[in-house]
């Protein structure tokens, strides 16, 4: 067993606290990045749905009326 002095133990404790703080900061940053990515993915899905709905409505509106042989002109 290695004998340590109080200053060494305090130094080790300070280093552990520093590493813990750094880990927490990185974890928080990753969580924020994940939340941002999830938000962007949700926005993309909503946009995709809106485009699909718009496409559906445009196809209905531009579809020639039944019996219209001139394309609505």
Biopython code that builds the backbone (N, CA, C, O; Angstrom):
import numpy as np
from Bio.PDB.StructureBuilder import StructureBuilder

atoms = [
    (1, "UNK", "N", (0.844, -1.179, 0.000)),
    (1, "UNK", "CA", (0.000, 0.000, 0.000)),
    (1, "UNK", "C", (0.890, 1.242, 0.000)),
    (1, "UNK", "O", (1.886, 1.314, 0.720)),
    (2, "UNK", "N", (0.515, 2.194, -0.805)),
    (2, "UNK", "CA", (1.279, 3.430, -0.890)),
    (2, "UNK", "C", (0.740, 4.406, 0.149)),
    (2, "UNK", "O", (-0.467, 4.624, 0.253)),
    (3, "UNK", "N", (1.628, 4.966, 0.888)),
    (3, "UNK", "CA", (1.218, 5.954, 1.878)),
    (3, "UNK", "C", (1.094, 7.307, 1.186)),
    (3, "UNK", "O", (1.945, 7.698, 0.387)),
    (4, "UNK", "N", (0.017, 8.010, 1.512)),
    (4, "UNK", "CA", (-0.180, 9.339, 0.931)),
    (4, "UNK", "C", (-0.276, 10.358, 2.048)),
    (4, "UNK", "O", (-0.589, 10.033, 3.194)),
    (5, "UNK", "N", (-0.009, 11.553, 1.698)),
    (5, "UNK", "CA", (-0.131, 12.634, 2.659)),
    (5, "UNK", "C", (-1.422, 13.374, 2.394)),
    (5, "UNK", "O", (-2.036, 13.183, 1.344)),
    (6, "UNK", "N", (-1.839, 14.197, 3.301)),
    (6, "UNK", "CA", (-3.079, 14.955, 3.117)),
    (6, "UNK", "C", (-3.048, 15.818, 1.866)),
    (6, "UNK", "O", (-4.040, 15.850, 1.137)),
    (7, "UNK", "N", (-1.948, 16.523, 1.582)),
    (7, "UNK", "CA", (-1.940, 17.321, 0.350)),
    (7, "UNK", "C", (-2.161, 16.466, -0.899)),
    (7, "UNK", "O", (-2.830, 16.898, -1.838)),
    (8, "UNK", "N", (-1.602, 15.260, -0.910)),
    (8, "UNK", "CA", (-1.800, 14.381, -2.062)),
    (8, "UNK", "C", (-3.263, 13.981, -2.174)),
    (8, "UNK", "O", (-3.818, 13.966, -3.273)),
    (9, "UNK", "N", (-3.888, 13.662, -1.063)),
    (9, "UNK", "CA", (-5.296, 13.290, -1.069)),
    (9, "UNK", "C", (-6.162, 14.468, -1.512)),
    (9, "UNK", "O", (-7.134, 14.288, -2.246)),
    (10, "UNK", "N", (-5.812, 15.652, -1.071)),
    (10, "UNK", "CA", (-6.557, 16.846, -1.474)),
    (10, "UNK", "C", (-6.391, 17.082, -2.975)),
    (10, "UNK", "O", (-7.336, 17.473, -3.660)),
    (11, "UNK", "N", (-5.179, 16.842, -3.476)),
    (11, "UNK", "CA", (-4.917, 17.014, -4.898)),
    (11, "UNK", "C", (-5.723, 16.007, -5.720)),
    (11, "UNK", "O", (-6.292, 16.357, -6.754)),
    (12, "UNK", "N", (-5.769, 14.785, -5.266)),
    (12, "UNK", "CA", (-6.540, 13.739, -5.951)),
    (12, "UNK", "C", (-8.018, 14.089, -5.921)),
    (12, "UNK", "O", (-8.715, 13.964, -6.929)),
    (13, "UNK", "N", (-8.488, 14.523, -4.774)),
    (13, "UNK", "CA", (-9.891, 14.897, -4.634)),
    (13, "UNK", "C", (-10.239, 16.063, -5.556)),
    (13, "UNK", "O", (-11.291, 16.062, -6.195)),
    (14, "UNK", "N", (-9.356, 17.056, -5.622)),
    (14, "UNK", "CA", (-9.591, 18.198, -6.506)),
    (14, "UNK", "C", (-9.627, 17.753, -7.966)),
    (14, "UNK", "O", (-10.442, 18.236, -8.752)),
    (15, "UNK", "N", (-8.745, 16.836, -8.317)),
    (15, "UNK", "CA", (-8.710, 16.340, -9.704)),
    (15, "UNK", "C", (-9.985, 15.563, -10.030)),
    (15, "UNK", "O", (-10.532, 15.694, -11.125)),
    (16, "UNK", "N", (-10.451, 14.763, -9.089)),
    (16, "UNK", "CA", (-11.702, 14.025, -9.295)),
    (16, "UNK", "C", (-12.856, 14.992, -9.485)),
    (16, "UNK", "O", (-13.697, 14.789, -10.361)),
    (17, "UNK", "N", (-12.906, 16.038, -8.677)),
    (17, "UNK", "CA", (-13.962, 17.036, -8.811)),
    (17, "UNK", "C", (-13.881, 17.741, -10.167)),
    (17, "UNK", "O", (-14.903, 17.986, -10.807)),
    (18, "UNK", "N", (-12.668, 18.062, -10.595)),
    (18, "UNK", "CA", (-12.475, 18.710, -11.890)),
    (18, "UNK", "C", (-12.935, 17.805, -13.033)),
    (18, "UNK", "O", (-13.634, 18.251, -13.944)),
    (19, "UNK", "N", (-12.540, 16.540, -12.977)),
    (19, "UNK", "CA", (-12.937, 15.592, -14.021)),
    (19, "UNK", "C", (-14.445, 15.374, -14.016)),
    (19, "UNK", "O", (-15.058, 15.243, -15.075)),
    (20, "UNK", "N", (-15.036, 15.335, -12.843)),
    (20, "UNK", "CA", (-16.488, 15.175, -12.725)),
    (20, "UNK", "C", (-17.196, 16.374, -13.349)),
    (20, "UNK", "O", (-18.174, 16.203, -14.076)),
    (21, "UNK", "N", (-16.718, 17.571, -13.074)),
    (21, "UNK", "CA", (-17.297, 18.783, -13.637)),
    (21, "UNK", "C", (-17.164, 18.780, -15.162)),
    (21, "UNK", "O", (-18.112, 19.119, -15.870)),
    (22, "UNK", "N", (-16.003, 18.402, -15.659)),
    (22, "UNK", "CA", (-15.782, 18.349, -17.106)),
    (22, "UNK", "C", (-16.728, 17.337, -17.751)),
    (22, "UNK", "O", (-17.308, 17.605, -18.803)),
    (23, "UNK", "N", (-16.880, 16.178, -17.117)),
    (23, "UNK", "CA", (-17.780, 15.146, -17.632)),
    (23, "UNK", "C", (-19.210, 15.678, -17.675)),
    (23, "UNK", "O", (-19.915, 15.483, -18.666)),
    (24, "UNK", "N", (-19.639, 16.346, -16.611)),
    (24, "UNK", "CA", (-21.000, 16.889, -16.559)),
    (24, "UNK", "C", (-21.213, 17.935, -17.649)),
    (24, "UNK", "O", (-22.277, 17.979, -18.267)),
    (25, "UNK", "N", (-20.210, 18.776, -17.888)),
    (25, "UNK", "CA", (-20.317, 19.789, -18.942)),
    (25, "UNK", "C", (-20.449, 19.129, -20.313)),
    (25, "UNK", "O", (-21.260, 19.554, -21.135)),
    (26, "UNK", "N", (-19.660, 18.103, -20.554)),
    (26, "UNK", "CA", (-19.740, 17.399, -21.843)),
    (26, "UNK", "C", (-21.074, 16.692, -21.998)),
    (26, "UNK", "O", (-21.675, 16.700, -23.072)),
    (27, "UNK", "N", (-21.528, 16.081, -20.913)),
    (27, "UNK", "CA", (-22.821, 15.385, -20.949)),
    (27, "UNK", "C", (-23.941, 16.376, -21.231)),
    (27, "UNK", "O", (-24.830, 16.092, -22.034)),
    (28, "UNK", "N", (-23.908, 17.526, -20.587)),
    (28, "UNK", "CA", (-24.923, 18.558, -20.811)),
    (28, "UNK", "C", (-24.881, 19.041, -22.260)),
    (28, "UNK", "O", (-25.925, 19.208, -22.891)),
    (29, "UNK", "N", (-23.690, 19.263, -22.781)),
    (29, "UNK", "CA", (-23.553, 19.707, -24.176)),
    (29, "UNK", "C", (-24.100, 18.654, -25.135)),
    (29, "UNK", "O", (-24.767, 18.994, -26.112)),
    (30, "UNK", "N", (-23.827, 17.392, -24.866)),
    (30, "UNK", "CA", (-24.336, 16.314, -25.738)),
    (30, "UNK", "C", (-25.850, 16.216, -25.651)),
    (30, "UNK", "O", (-26.518, 15.976, -26.657)),
    (31, "UNK", "N", (-26.397, 16.400, -24.447)),
    (31, "UNK", "CA", (-27.845, 16.356, -24.294)),
    (31, "UNK", "C", (-28.500, 17.498, -25.068)),
    (31, "UNK", "O", (-29.528, 17.303, -25.716)),
    (32, "UNK", "N", (-27.905, 18.690, -25.001)),
    (32, "UNK", "CA", (-28.442, 19.823, -25.749)),
    (32, "UNK", "C", (-28.355, 19.572, -27.247)),
    (32, "UNK", "O", (-29.280, 19.906, -27.986)),
    (33, "UNK", "N", (-27.249, 18.986, -27.701)),
    (33, "UNK", "CA", (-27.090, 18.672, -29.127)),
    (33, "UNK", "C", (-28.133, 17.647, -29.553)),
    (33, "UNK", "O", (-28.706, 17.756, -30.637)),
    (34, "UNK", "N", (-28.381, 16.654, -28.708)),
    (34, "UNK", "CA", (-29.391, 15.645, -29.015)),
    (34, "UNK", "C", (-30.780, 16.270, -29.085)),
    (34, "UNK", "O", (-31.555, 15.962, -29.991)),
    (35, "UNK", "N", (-31.096, 17.140, -28.142)),
    (35, "UNK", "CA", (-32.389, 17.816, -28.159)),
    (35, "UNK", "C", (-32.540, 18.656, -29.426)),
    (35, "UNK", "O", (-33.613, 18.681, -30.030)),
    (36, "UNK", "N", (-31.477, 19.338, -29.829)),
    (36, "UNK", "CA", (-31.509, 20.148, -31.047)),
    (36, "UNK", "C", (-31.726, 19.258, -32.277)),
    (36, "UNK", "O", (-32.513, 19.590, -33.164)),
    (37, "UNK", "N", (-31.021, 18.130, -32.318)),
    (37, "UNK", "CA", (-31.169, 17.207, -33.446)),
    (37, "UNK", "C", (-32.586, 16.640, -33.495)),
    (37, "UNK", "O", (-33.162, 16.500, -34.574)),
    (38, "UNK", "N", (-33.149, 16.315, -32.336)),
    (38, "UNK", "CA", (-34.513, 15.794, -32.299)),
    (38, "UNK", "C", (-35.509, 16.859, -32.760)),
    (38, "UNK", "O", (-36.463, 16.553, -33.475)),
    (39, "UNK", "N", (-35.288, 18.094, -32.356)),
    (39, "UNK", "CA", (-36.155, 19.191, -32.770)),
    (39, "UNK", "C", (-36.085, 19.385, -34.285)),
    (39, "UNK", "O", (-37.109, 19.572, -34.942)),
    (40, "UNK", "N", (-34.873, 19.339, -34.831)),
    (40, "UNK", "CA", (-34.711, 19.489, -36.278)),
    (40, "UNK", "C", (-35.351, 18.328, -37.034)),
    (40, "UNK", "O", (-35.937, 18.528, -38.098)),
    (41, "UNK", "N", (-35.242, 17.125, -36.493)),
    (41, "UNK", "CA", (-35.870, 15.964, -37.129)),
    (41, "UNK", "C", (-37.391, 16.106, -37.114)),
    (41, "UNK", "O", (-38.058, 15.791, -38.100)),
    (42, "UNK", "N", (-37.932, 16.579, -36.000)),
    (42, "UNK", "CA", (-39.380, 16.796, -35.920)),
    (42, "UNK", "C", (-39.823, 17.873, -36.905)),
    (42, "UNK", "O", (-40.865, 17.744, -37.547)),
    (43, "UNK", "N", (-39.027, 18.937, -37.020)),
    (43, "UNK", "CA", (-39.344, 19.985, -37.992)),
    (43, "UNK", "C", (-39.348, 19.416, -39.410)),
    (43, "UNK", "O", (-40.229, 19.730, -40.211)),
    (44, "UNK", "N", (-38.364, 18.583, -39.712)),
    (44, "UNK", "CA", (-38.272, 17.983, -41.048)),
    (44, "UNK", "C", (-39.482, 17.086, -41.325)),
    (44, "UNK", "O", (-40.014, 17.085, -42.434)),
    (45, "UNK", "N", (-39.911, 16.329, -40.323)),
    (45, "UNK", "CA", (-41.083, 15.468, -40.505)),
    (45, "UNK", "C", (-42.349, 16.290, -40.723)),
    (45, "UNK", "O", (-43.184, 15.946, -41.560)),
    (46, "UNK", "N", (-42.488, 17.378, -39.965)),
    (46, "UNK", "CA", (-43.650, 18.251, -40.158)),
    (46, "UNK", "C", (-43.621, 18.874, -41.548)),
    (46, "UNK", "O", (-44.654, 18.965, -42.211)),
    (47, "UNK", "N", (-42.459, 19.295, -41.985)),
    (47, "UNK", "CA", (-42.320, 19.887, -43.318)),
    (47, "UNK", "C", (-42.650, 18.856, -44.390)),
    (47, "UNK", "O", (-43.350, 19.158, -45.356)),
    (48, "UNK", "N", (-42.146, 17.645, -44.215)),
    (48, "UNK", "CA", (-42.438, 16.583, -45.174)),
    (48, "UNK", "C", (-43.937, 16.324, -45.245)),
    (48, "UNK", "O", (-44.484, 16.135, -46.331)),
    (49, "UNK", "N", (-44.599, 16.315, -44.102)),
    (49, "UNK", "CA", (-46.050, 16.119, -44.080)),
    (49, "UNK", "C", (-46.791, 17.256, -44.752)),
    (49, "UNK", "O", (-47.754, 17.032, -45.486)),
    (50, "UNK", "N", (-46.338, 18.491, -44.499)),
    (50, "UNK", "CA", (-46.976, 19.655, -45.111)),
    (50, "UNK", "C", (-46.792, 19.638, -46.630)),
    (50, "UNK", "O", (-47.718, 19.969, -47.371)),
    (51, "UNK", "N", (-45.611, 19.256, -47.089)),
    (51, "UNK", "CA", (-45.362, 19.167, -48.534)),
    (51, "UNK", "C", (-46.256, 18.100, -49.159)),
    (51, "UNK", "O", (-46.814, 18.300, -50.238)),
    (52, "UNK", "N", (-46.384, 16.977, -48.479)),
    (52, "UNK", "CA", (-47.262, 15.915, -48.978)),
    (52, "UNK", "C", (-48.707, 16.370, -49.067)),
    (52, "UNK", "O", (-49.400, 16.078, -50.041)),
    (53, "UNK", "N", (-49.160, 17.090, -48.043)),
    (53, "UNK", "CA", (-50.534, 17.608, -48.049)),
    (53, "UNK", "C", (-50.722, 18.644, -49.155)),
    (53, "UNK", "O", (-51.738, 18.638, -49.850)),
    (54, "UNK", "N", (-49.751, 19.524, -49.315)),
    (54, "UNK", "CA", (-49.816, 20.522, -50.381)),
    (54, "UNK", "C", (-49.836, 19.854, -51.755)),
    (54, "UNK", "O", (-50.607, 20.248, -52.630)),
    (55, "UNK", "N", (-49.003, 18.864, -51.936)),
    (55, "UNK", "CA", (-48.965, 18.130, -53.206)),
    (55, "UNK", "C", (-50.309, 17.477, -53.494)),
    (55, "UNK", "O", (-50.783, 17.489, -54.630)),
    (56, "UNK", "N", (-50.914, 16.913, -52.466)),
    (56, "UNK", "CA", (-52.215, 16.268, -52.625)),
    (56, "UNK", "C", (-53.262, 17.290, -53.061)),
    (56, "UNK", "O", (-54.036, 17.042, -53.985)),
    (57, "UNK", "N", (-53.279, 18.437, -52.391)),
    (57, "UNK", "CA", (-54.263, 19.464, -52.740)),
    (57, "UNK", "C", (-54.016, 20.039, -54.128)),
    (57, "UNK", "O", (-54.965, 20.294, -54.869)),
    (58, "UNK", "N", (-52.760, 20.242, -54.486)),
    (58, "UNK", "CA", (-52.461, 20.756, -55.819)),
    (58, "UNK", "C", (-52.900, 19.774, -56.901)),
    (58, "UNK", "O", (-53.412, 20.181, -57.944)),
    (59, "UNK", "N", (-52.700, 18.498, -56.654)),
    (59, "UNK", "CA", (-53.118, 17.506, -57.649)),
    (59, "UNK", "C", (-54.632, 17.501, -57.794)),
    (59, "UNK", "O", (-55.153, 17.279, -58.888)),
    (60, "UNK", "N", (-55.338, 17.744, -56.701)),
    (60, "UNK", "CA", (-56.809, 17.813, -56.765)),
    (60, "UNK", "C", (-57.240, 19.065, -57.528)),
    (60, "UNK", "O", (-58.131, 19.011, -58.376)),
    (61, "UNK", "N", (-56.595, 20.196, -57.216)),
    (61, "UNK", "CA", (-56.992, 21.456, -57.849)),
    (61, "UNK", "C", (-56.640, 21.495, -59.328)),
    (61, "UNK", "O", (-57.378, 22.083, -60.120)),
    (62, "UNK", "N", (-55.549, 20.891, -59.709)),
    (62, "UNK", "CA", (-55.115, 20.947, -61.105)),
    (62, "UNK", "C", (-55.667, 19.810, -61.956)),
    (62, "UNK", "O", (-55.466, 19.774, -63.170)),
    (63, "UNK", "N", (-56.348, 18.904, -61.321)),
    (63, "UNK", "CA", (-56.935, 17.793, -62.058)),
    (63, "UNK", "C", (-58.056, 18.360, -62.923)),
    (63, "UNK", "O", (-58.932, 19.054, -62.406)),
    (64, "UNK", "N", (-58.050, 18.086, -64.209)),
    (64, "UNK", "CA", (-59.116, 18.621, -65.077)),
    (64, "UNK", "C", (-60.483, 18.149, -64.590)),
    (64, "UNK", "O", (-60.647, 17.010, -64.152)),
    (65, "UNK", "N", (-61.449, 19.041, -64.676)),
    (65, "UNK", "CA", (-62.807, 18.695, -64.285)),
    (65, "UNK", "C", (-63.338, 17.607, -65.224)),
    (65, "UNK", "O", (-62.968, 17.549, -66.397)),
    (66, "UNK", "N", (-64.190, 16.769, -64.701)),
    (66, "UNK", "CA", (-64.751, 15.704, -65.530)),
    (66, "UNK", "C", (-65.544, 16.322, -66.692)),
    (66, "UNK", "O", (-66.376, 17.208, -66.493)),
    (67, "UNK", "N", (-65.272, 15.847, -67.874)),
    (67, "UNK", "CA", (-65.944, 16.341, -69.052)),
    (67, "UNK", "C", (-65.259, 17.569, -69.659)),
    (67, "UNK", "O", (-65.663, 18.033, -70.725)),
    (68, "UNK", "N", (-64.234, 18.097, -68.996)),
    (68, "UNK", "CA", (-63.497, 19.267, -69.521)),
    (68, "UNK", "C", (-62.429, 18.751, -70.473)),
    (68, "UNK", "O", (-61.457, 18.134, -70.038)),
    (69, "UNK", "N", (-62.594, 18.989, -71.731)),
    (69, "UNK", "CA", (-61.622, 18.477, -72.730)),
    (69, "UNK", "C", (-60.546, 19.488, -73.066)),
    (69, "UNK", "O", (-59.633, 19.182, -73.833)),
    (70, "UNK", "N", (-60.633, 20.701, -72.502)),
    (70, "UNK", "CA", (-59.657, 21.734, -72.806)),
    (70, "UNK", "C", (-58.757, 22.051, -71.618)),
    (70, "UNK", "O", (-58.070, 23.072, -71.618)),
    (71, "UNK", "N", (-58.755, 21.194, -70.615)),
    (71, "UNK", "CA", (-57.884, 21.412, -69.463)),
    (71, "UNK", "C", (-58.274, 22.609, -68.631)),
    (71, "UNK", "O", (-57.406, 23.240, -68.027)),
    (72, "UNK", "N", (-59.557, 22.945, -68.578)),
    (72, "UNK", "CA", (-60.032, 24.032, -67.739)),
    (72, "UNK", "C", (-59.946, 25.392, -68.376)),
    (72, "UNK", "O", (-60.229, 26.391, -67.714)),
    (73, "UNK", "N", (-59.574, 25.474, -69.608)),
    (73, "UNK", "CA", (-59.463, 26.788, -70.268)),
    (73, "UNK", "C", (-60.763, 27.190, -70.888)),
    (73, "UNK", "O", (-60.857, 28.263, -71.485)),
]
sb = StructureBuilder()
sb.init_structure("model")
sb.init_model(0)
sb.init_chain("A")
sb.init_seg("    ")
for serial, (resi, resn, name, xyz) in enumerate(atoms, 1):
    if name == "N":
        sb.init_residue(resn, " ", resi, " ")
    sb.init_atom(name, np.array(xyz, "f"), 0.0, 1.0, " ", f" {name:<3s}", serial, name[0])
structure = sb.get_structure()
